Amino acid sequence: MNWDDARIFLAVQRERTLRAAARSLNLDQATVGRRLAALEHALGSTLFLRTSKGYSLTPVGEIALRSAETMEQSAHELVRQTQGVDKRLAGDVKVTTTDALALEFVIPAFERLHAKHPGVTLQLNTATEVLNLAKREADIAVRTVKPHNPGLIARRLASWEMGLFASELYLKRRGEPVTGQAFAGHDLVVYQPYMMDMRVPMLAGEPIHSGRIVSSVYSNLAMRAALKAGIGIGEIPAHMGACDGLQRIWPDRSRSAPYEVWLVTHRDLRHTARIRAMIDEIVFAFDERR
C-alpha cells in the first residue's frame, strides 16, 4: 500500500461514503471508487462492506487501518520536520481561532506581517471544531482551552476577568438586577456551551433560575453583539465589555474562572520562519492590548 492509496482508504473509512471521501480529498467520486477497487484487487482482500449506512470495515480492513494510520502519522511528521527548517518568509500559514479573537487580534497581526512580508499568506479558520495540529489541519491555534497533547507547545496569551455586562439602553429600560434574587425580572443572554457544563447555571456567581434566557449563543462575537443591541444581560471578558462601551454590573463580582487565551503550535513547526513571524505578531497584538 502506497501513501496515495492509504489516503483514499482512510478518507473512505472516516467519511463512510465515496462522495464524502472524494470531497475531503478534493477528487471526483469516480476516481475514489476506482482507486479503492484497485487497492482491494492489489491486496486480494475486501476492505469494506457496502451497507445501507455506508462503507464499513471488514476484519481485514481493521488490520489495514492500523498500518494506514501509521503511514499517515509518518507522512505528517515528515512534512512538519522538513517545514520546521524552512527559512523562507513566504508561503501559507494556517491559523485556527474564534471569530472574536480573529477580528481583534489575528487579523491585525496578519496586517502587520503582510506589510513586512507580502509573500506570506493567511488561511484563517474560525469554525467551531477544534482542528488537529499534528495532522497539519492548522499551523497555529489561538484557543481558549490549553491542550495537553504531546508534541504541542502552548503559550498563554491572556487571562481576563469575566464580568457581567449590559448596554446603557437595557439598563435605562430595566435597571440593574438585585443581588440574591437570581436575576428576577431580567432578560439574559448566555453562552450555551458554558451553561451546559454547569450543574447550577450561574452568571458572575449568581444563579439564573429566576431570570429569562432570551438568547443562547455559541460564539463570543454573537454574545457581544446581543449585549450591544440591548437584548439582555450577559457575561464576557471585562476588557471586551469596556471596549464595546457596555456597562458593567456588579464590578466586584466575576466568574471564578478567568477567560484564558492560549497560542498553540507543534514543536516541529515553531522554527519555520513564516510561522515564527506570525506567532510573533499575534503575541505582539495581545501584549499591545495588555
N, C-alpha and C positions, 0 to 999 in steps of 0.2 A: 504494500500500500504506500503510494507516494503522498506527499503533503496535499496536493490538489484534490486527490481522491478522499483523503481524510477530511478536508474542509467540507466537501459535499456530504459525506457520511454524517458528520457532526451536525451540519445545518438541518438535515432531514430528521435526525434524532431529536433535535431541540424544537423544531418548528412543527413537526408531525405531519406536514403536508408538503408536496413538491412545490406548490405555488408559494407558500410562505418561505420555504427554504430558498427558492430562487430569488425572491425579493430581498432576503437578508444578504445574499451573495452578489446581488446586482447582476444576475444571469437570467436567461429565459427559462421557463419551466421545462421545455423540451430538452434543453441541454442538461439540466439537473437530472431528469429522468433517464436520459441516455447514459450519462456518466455513472449513475448509480447502478444501472443494469450491467454496464461494462465491468464495474468493480465486483459485483456479485459473481459475474461469469469468470473473472480472473481468479477470484478466491475459491470458486467452486462451491460456494455456500450461499444460502439465503440469509440476508442480514435483517430484513424487515418482513413482518406480516402486514399485508394491506387490509386494514379493517375499516369499518364504517366511521370510526373515531379518528382515523388517520394511521400513520405508519407506526408500528410498534416493534421493538427489537425482539428478535429471536434469541435463543440461548447463545448461538454463535455470534450474533450481533452484540450481546452483552460483553463477550470476550473481546471483540474488536473495539468496543467503545473504550476500554481501558487503554489500549495501545494508541488509539486515535487521540485521546485526551493528553497522553504523554507527548505525542508529536506536536500537538497544539501548544503545550506548555513550552517545549523546546523552541518552537518557532517564535513565540512571543519573546522568550528570553534572548534569542539571537538578535531580534530587532532592537530590544531595549539596550543590550550591551553594545551593539555597534553604533546606535544613535547616541549613546552616552558619551562618546568621544568626538561627536560631530562639533566642530568649531565654527561652522558657518552660521552667521546671523541671518538666515533665510530659511523659508520653509514653513510648514504648518505647525501651529501649536493648538492642541485640543484642550479646552477648558470646560469643566462642568461645574455649575453652581446654581444658586437660586435666582429667580428673576430680580428680586430686590438687590441682592449683592452684585449681580451683573451690572445693573444700571448705575449703582452708586460707586462701585469700586473697580470691577473688572474692565468695563468699557473705558472709563477714564485712564486706567492703567495701560490698556492697549493703545489708546490715543497717543500717549507719550512714547510708547515703544515704537509705534508705527512712524512717528515723526523722526525718530533716530535711525530706525532700521526698516525701511519700507518693504524689504524683501520678506519680512516675517508676516504671515497671515494667520488670522484667528478663526478657529472653528469653535463656536460657543454653543453649549448645550445647557438649556435651563429646564429640561424636562424633570419631572419629579422622581424618576427612578434613579437609584444610585448606580453609577457606571463603574465598571471594573478596570482599575488602573493596570493591574497585572496583565490584562488581555489587550492593553493599548486602546481601550474604548475612550480613554482620556489620558492626557499627559499630566494635567494639573486639576485637582479638585479643590474648590473652596466650599467647605461643608460646615454644618452646624453641629456635627457629631464627630468626635475623634475616633478614627478607625484603629483597630488593633491587628490588622492583617500583617503577617510577616512580609518584609520587603518594602513596606511603605514608610515614608518619613513624614511626620506630621509636625507642624509648627502652629502654635496658637497665635492668631492674628488679633483677636479681640475677646474681651469678656465684659459684656454690657449688662447693666442692671435692667431688669424688666419692670416697667411701671404701668399704671392704669391711666388711660388717656381717653379724651373725648374732644369733639370740636367745640369751639365757643358757641356756635349756633345750638348744638344739642344742649349744652349746659344752661343757656339762656331759656330754652324751652322747657327743660325738665328738671334743672337744678342738679346738685351733686347727690349721689347716693349716701345714705346714712350708714355708718359702720355698724355691724352687728345685725343688720336687717336683711342680709343675703340678697341685696340689690332689688328689694321690693319696689315695684313701680318703675323699673328701668329696663330699657332695651339693651341687649348685649350682642356683641359680635365676637365670636370665638374662633380660635384656630383648632379645627376639628381633630387633626392627629394628636395634638397635645391633650385635648379633652378626653379622647378615647383611652389614653394611658393613665388617667387619674381615677382612683377609686371614688373619691369625693370631688367632683368638679369645682374648681376654685379659680378666682381671679384675684391677684395680689393678696392671697391668703384668706380671702372672703368666700364662703360658699355661695353658689349662684342659684340655689334652688328656688328662690322667690322672684328672681328676675325672669325676663322673657328673652330667649335666644331668637333674635330676628334674622341672624345671618351666620352661617358656618362657612369658613373659608379654608382653603388648602395652600395658601401662599401668603407670605409676609406682605407682598405688594398689594394683594387684594384686601388684606386686613387694613392696611394704612389708607387705602382708597375709600373703604367703607367708613372708617372713622372720620376722615376729612369731609365726607359727604354728610356727616351728621346722623348716620343711621343708628349709632348706638355707642356704647362704652366697650373698650377692648384693651388688651394687654399687648404692648410692643416694647422693643428696646427703648430706653429712656432717651438716648441721643437721637433716635429716629423720630420720636414724638416731638422733640424740640425742633428738629429740622423741618418738620411738617407744619409747624405752627399750631400744634394741638395743645390743649390744656391738660396738665397732669392733675389727677385726682389722688388724694391721699399720698402726698410726696414722701411721707415717712414709711410707707409700706411698699413692698415689692415682692415679686416671686422669689421663693427660696433659692432656686437655681438660676444662675445668670444665663444669658444668651451668648454662647461661645461660638466663635468662628475659627475654623482650622484650615490651614493650607496643607494639602497632601500631594505628594508626588512619589513615584517609585525611585528607589535608591539608584537604580541603573540609569536613570534619566537626569538626575539632578545636575550633572556636569555638561549636558547638552547646551550649547551656547544660547540658542533661541529660547529654550525652556528656562534656563537660568535667568535670562534677561526678563522674561515675562514674570517669573517669580519675584524678581527684584522690584519690578514696577507695581505689582499687586501689594507687596509688603509696604512699599512707599505710600501707596494710596491709603492704607489703613493707618500707618504712622502719621500721615498728614492730618487725618481726622482726629487722632488721639491728641 
